[in-house]
Amino acid sequence: MRIENAILPRPEDVAEKGWSYGQLPVSTNTDWQEFANAWDDLPIDPYVKPGHRTSRYRRLGHLLARGDGSLERLPNKAFVQDKDVNRVYGGQVRVFEPILGKTYDNACFQATIAFDLNLIRQLEPGQADWLITVHAIRVLATGDTTSAPAPEGRHSDGHDYVIMHLIGRENCAGGLSRLFGKGESEPSLEHTLLLPMESLVVNDQTMEHEVTPISPDDATTAIRDMMIVDFERA
């Protein structure tokens, strides 16, 4: 499942304009199906409250990539964002269930992290070590309701770089992604991620992003599955 004439996200685009769009290859073997099925096993996000306009499920993972090429899986830990970057959850100490070992070991997961890390290393060749945070997130919408993938609205995440991969979407209207240069009123990009592994790479220090709410196309539940990968200089 590739966009016709699709190209991979490019580090030179990120360096020039703060973002890049592309689509990664999708395997047709069982590795991909097992990888995508991991989103069926996400626990509910316990920090979502009434009024947050979202129904969300998630797991969290942490990795340390060293300059010698090693990639270490780190213990589960709290996820904290500043209030100035997250108006809804900023300042909260949030502890999510960890990404499962079988997901870490999956060939598609490993290939995605390897691609992302290689792209970031091309952007920052002088930076040896990177802390990587991986978010597996499912957002649902049912009936005549909408659900906000990003209830905080237009925001940055407080990292150095953020890479957003669509894993899948079903029966889903909406979910338009917008990218803005910080301080700019008009978006640099408006695009709805529709196909597996359509991806956006953003410089989180210079860009902000938002996603419009999703709603069901029909009487069944709308599903939007994302893998968000954050990079911070270690």
Secondary structure, DSSP 8 states (H G I E B T S, - for coil): ---TT-----HHHHHHHSEEEEE-----SHHHHHHHHGGGG--B-TT--TTS--EEEEEEEEEEE-TTS-EEE-----B---TTT-TTTTT--B---B--HHHHT-HHHHHHHHHHHHHHHHH-TT---EEEEEEEEEEEE-TT--B-S-TT-SB--SSSEEEEEEEEEESEEE-EEEEEETT-SS-SEEEE--STTEEEEEETTTEEEEE--EEESSSS-EEEEEEEEEEEE-
